Amino acid sequence: MRRDRLEKEAHRWVREGIISETQLQRIVSLYPKTDQRFLLMAFGGLFIGLGFLTFVASNWSDITNLMKMAIILISMLGFYGAGNWIHTNRSKGVGATFLVIGVLIFGAGIMLTGQMYHYMAFSATAFFIWSLAAIAMFMLSHEAVMLILAFAIMIVGQVYGGITYQHFHIGIGLLFIIGLGYFTLVHRREWISLLYSLGFVVQSLVLVFTTDLSYYWLLFFWLLLYALAEVMPSDFPVHSFQRVALLGGFILGIIHVFSLQSEWILDNLDEGIPFIISVLLVAMFIAYQKARKHDLVLLVDIALFIPVFFLPSLQSALVLLLLFTFSIGRLLVGYNRGDGEVINTGTVAFLASTLVAYFQLAWDFLDKSLFFFIGGILLFGLGYLLEQRRRSYAHNGEEEDLT
């Protein structure tokens, strides 16, 4: 908790007689004041760097190639050197800002050098080299902002290569999976796990849509992300892996409910034997891990990844049935365990599944104003019932705690 917010809350505790004034001072003393001056210095350094780069860019065409290289190298090494010294001896925040500017100049230098010497690259190799520099700076400085920058460079580079060249860069993919996966495992922070999960989804999207893989292979990759959570150490924050994987599977399920009615989609489904075998193997691994942890009830999550779209008929209805199976299963598991997060996930999924079912079944048969009117009443009623159930559960839980 921030010190200023703690002080405000603690003064209220004193007024209500919860703690004494002496206890207030002792508690507040445990939270040192944060010096905000480094933010001004950091932004000052950032604007100086941006001003310098803008001045150089505006006069770039009038400068010789040798002078351009000298400007790039001197400015990059200058920011690196100043950042390292400030980070070590003065302020870590300001030093990290200078190091970030150095990494940004390094990336810009790669692009500008290629432009100067007319080097044409038909892949995202420049971003691969740039991300190596960001990772190196993170290993030296151990600053979170540098790790975020590395994530951003890899994700943007892979997306750029996919859109511009229709190419998935193997180097960036492996560096992300292995390199950033290592830091995610070592540091074990929830926000790093979330970044890794989102980046994993982006990498899989680019891989699928730039290769000969059919779109449904996304389900396999996202199920693999879910499976990673099962092998992580007990103190590793695996929730982000599971949330992102389940969200991806649920969204793809919603798309399937509407798209599998199209003959074009059905005609473009391959036999998918390798896909089915791959999904089956990963699902069996997840089932084994959950059985080993005595957690088989959450196998309901795998419902989102069952490839019923390969069946000869009723694919949309079966996908919708799986969405309801997942949502109702999560609700039952959450209420049984007293897990608020699982209950909330199940509630949101159930409401979304109901809305999707209503759209699919009633859109073509009802007047549009009547459609939205009935749909609003339906969702309001379901939300009210679920909220009443949640409050009743919370009230019963409080009574049990009192006894």
N, C-alpha and C positions, 0 to 999 in steps of 0.2 A: 504494500500500500504506500502511496506517496505521502511524504511528511505533512504537506499542507492539508491534505484530506484527513489524515490521521489526527492532526491537531484539532480540526473542526469537530470531528466525531468525539474525540476524547473530552473536549470541553463540555459536550452534551452529557457524557457519562458522569462528569464531575457534578454537573447541576442535578442529575437524577440520583446522586449518591451511590453510584456503582463503584467508583474509585475515588481516591482522595487526590488533592492537588499534588502531593509529593509523588504519588504513583503515576500521575499524569506526566510529570517532568521526567521521571525515570523511563517511562515507556517511550516518550518522544525522543529522548536522548539516544535511544537505540537506532533511530532513523536519521542519519546525518543529512544536513542540508545539501541540496544539489545546486551546484554552481552553474547557472545558465549562461555565464559569459562565454563559455566555449562555443555555444551555438552561434553567437555573433561572430566570433573569430572564424568558425567553420564556414559560415555563409560568406564572410569577407574573403576568405581564401578561395572559395568556390567562384565568386563573382570575378575576382582577379583573374583566375584561370580562364573562365569563360570569356572575359573581356579580351584577354590576350589571344585566345584562339579565334575569336570573332574578327579581331583586327588582322590577324594573319590570313584568315580565310577570305576576307574582302580584298586583300591585295595578293592573293595566291598566284594569279596568272602572271603577275609582273616579276615574280621571284624565280631565280634560276633553280634547277633541280638540286644542285649542290647546297645552295642556301636553304632550300626546303628541307633537305635531310638534316642539315645542321639545326634548324629550328625545331624539328620533331625530336631529335635526340637530346638536345640541350634542355628543352622544356620538360620532356619526359623524365630524364635523369634528375633535373632540378626538383621536380615535384616528388620524385621517389626519395631523393636525399633529404629534402626538407621534411617530408612526411615522416620518414624514419627517425630523424633526430627529434622532431617535436613529439612524436609518439613515445619515444623512449625517455625523453628528459622533461617534457612540459605537460602537454595535454594529449591524452589518448584520442579524445574526440576530434580535435583539430588535426592531429597527425593522421588519423584514419581518413579524414576528408581529403587531405593532400595525397594520400596513397590512392584513393579512389580516382582522383583527377589524373594521377599518373597512369593508372590502368586504362582510363578512358582515352588518354592521349596515345597510349600504346595501340589501342584498337583503331583509333583514327589514323595513326601512322601507317598501319598495315594497309588500310584502304587507300590512303593517299599515295603510298609508295607504289602500289599496283597501278594506280591511275597515272602516275608520273612516267613509269617505264612500260606502260601499255601491256601490263600482264593481265591476261584474261583467265579467270577461274570460273568453272561451271559447277561449282559446289560451294559448300559453306566452310571450306578449309580455313579461311581467315578467322571465322568465329571460333573454330577449334583451337587455333593458336592463341587467340585472344582469351579464351576461357582458361587455357593453361596458365597464362599470366595472372589471371584473377585468383586461381587456386593457389598459385605460388605465393601471392601476396597474403592470402588468407592464412597459409601455413606459417608465414613469418610474423604476421600481426595478430592473428587470432581474434580479429574483429568480425562481428556478425555481419556488418554491412558489406564486407568483402565476400562473404559466403553468399549473401543475397545477390550481389552483383554477378558472381559466377553462375548461379542459377539462372538469372535473367539473360546473360549472354548465351548460355547453352540453349535455352528455350527459344529466344528470339532467333538465334542462328539456325536452329533446326527448322523452325517455321519458315524463315526466309528462304532457306535452301529448298524446302518442300514446295513453296508457292512459286518461286522464281525458276528453279531448275527441275522441278518434279523429281527431286532426289533426296533420299534419306542418307544423311552423313553417318556412316558407321562409327567413325572416330568420336563424334559428339555423343552418339548414342551410348557407346561403351564407356566413355568418360563420365557421362551422367550416371549410368546404372552402377558402375563400379566405383568411380572416384567419389562422386557426391554421395553415393550409397554408403561408402565407408565413413564419411564425416557424419552422415545422418545416424549411423549406428553408434559411432563413438560419442557424439555429443548428447544424443538422446533428449532432444528438446521437442516439445509439441509443435512449435511453429516450423522447425526444420523438417519434421515428418510431414507436415502439411505441404510445405514447398516441394518436397520430394514426391509426394503423391500426385500433386497437380502436374508437376513436370513429367512424371511417368505417364500420365494420361496424355499429355501433349505429344510426348515422344511416340507413344503407340498410335495416336491419330495420324501423325506424319508418316510413320512406317507403313500403316495400312493403306493410306490413300496415295502413296507414291510408289507402291509395289503392286505385284499381281495378287496380293492377298485380298480376299473378299472382305467386305465391311464387317461381317459378323465375327471376324477374328478379334475385334475389339473386346468382345465378351471374354475370350480366352485370356487376353492380356490383363483385363481388369480383374478377372478371377485369380490370375497369378499374383496381382497386387494384394488381393485379399489373403491369398495363401501365405504371402510374406509375413503378414501379421502373426501367423500361427507359429512361426519359427523364431521370432524375435525373443530376446531375453525378457524375463518377467518384469523388469523395471523399464522396459522400452515403451514409449507412448505409441501404441499401435492403433489408437482410435482413428487417427487421420487416414491411415491406410484403408481401414474398413469403411469409413464414411465415404471417402472418395470413390472407392470401388463400388460400393452399393449404390451411390448416387448415379454413377455412370451406367450401371446395369439397369437401374430403374428408369432412367431417361431413355435408354435404348429400348426398353420394354414398351414404354409409352409410344415411341416412334413406330415400333412393330405393330401395335394395336391398330394403328391407322394405315400404315404402309403395306402390311401383308394382305390387304384386300386388293392391292393393285396386281394385275397380271404381269406387269413389267418386272416388278420385284420378284415374283415367284419364278418367272422364266429365267432370271439371272442368278438364282440360287444354284451353286454347284452341288455335287454329291456330298462334299463336306466330310468325307470319312476321316481324313487326318484331323480336322477340327473337332469332330465328335470324340475321337480317341484322346486328343489332347485335353479337352475339357473334362472327360471322364477320369483321366489320370490325376489331374489337379484336384477334382472334386473328391476322389478317393483319398488323396493325401490330406485334404482338409478334414474329411470325416475321421481319418485315423488320428490326426492331431487333436480334434475335439473330443474323441472318445478317450484318448490318453489323459486329457484334462478334465474329463467328466463334464463336458459341456455340449453334449449332442443336441440339446434342444435348439441351439442356434444354427443347426443345419438348415433351418428354414431360410437362412440367407441365400443358400445355393439355389433356391427356387428362381431367383432372378437370372440365373445363368444357364438354365435348362434350355437347350436348342429345340423347342417344340416347333419352330418354323420350318423344320425339315419334314414334318408330318404331312400327309397328303391333303388334309382338309381341316377346317376349323382352327387354323393357326392363330388368327386374331383373338378368337374367344379363349383359346388355351393360354395365350400370353396374358390376357386380362385375368384369367383365373390364377396364374402364377403371381401376378401383382397383388391380388387380394390374399393369396396364400402367404406371401411375404409380410404384408402389412398386418393381417390378423395374427399371424404367428408371432410377430414381434410384440404386438399388444399383449398377447397371452403370456409370453415369456417375461415381459417387463412387469406385468402385474404380479406374476408368480414370484419373481425375484425381488420386487421392490426397487427396480432399476429405473429411475426417472428418465434417463437418456433413451433407453430402449423403448419406453412407453411413448416418449415424444416422437421418436422415429416412426414407430408403428402408427401413431395418430396421424402424422403428416402424410405418410404413405397411404393410409386408408382413405383419407379425404381426397388425395390426388387420384387414387384408383377409382373412387366413386365418381369423381368429376370426369375422368376419362371415359368410364363406362357410360355415363349419362350423355356425353357428347357423341359417342359412337352410336348409341341406340336411338337417341331422341332427336338428333339434329335434322334428319331428313323427314321426320313425321310430324313435328310440332311447328306451329307458328313461332317465328323467332322471338317475339316479345314474350309469348307464353313459355318458350323454351328457357329463356333467361330467368323469368319470374319463378318458375317451378324449380329450376336449378338452384337459384339463390335460397329459396325456402328449404330445399333438401340439404344443402351444405350447412345452412344455419342450424337446422335441426340436428344434423349429425355432430356438428361442432359443439352444440349445447349438451347433447347427451354424453359425448366424450369428456367434456370439461366437468360435468357433474360426476362422472365416474372417477375422474382423476382427483377431484376434491374429496369425494367419499373415501377414496383409497388413502389420500394424504391424512385425512382426519382419523381414520382407523389406525394408521401408522403412528400418529402422535399419541393416541390413547394407549397403544401397546408400549410406547417408550415410557409413558408415565407410570404404567404398572410395573 
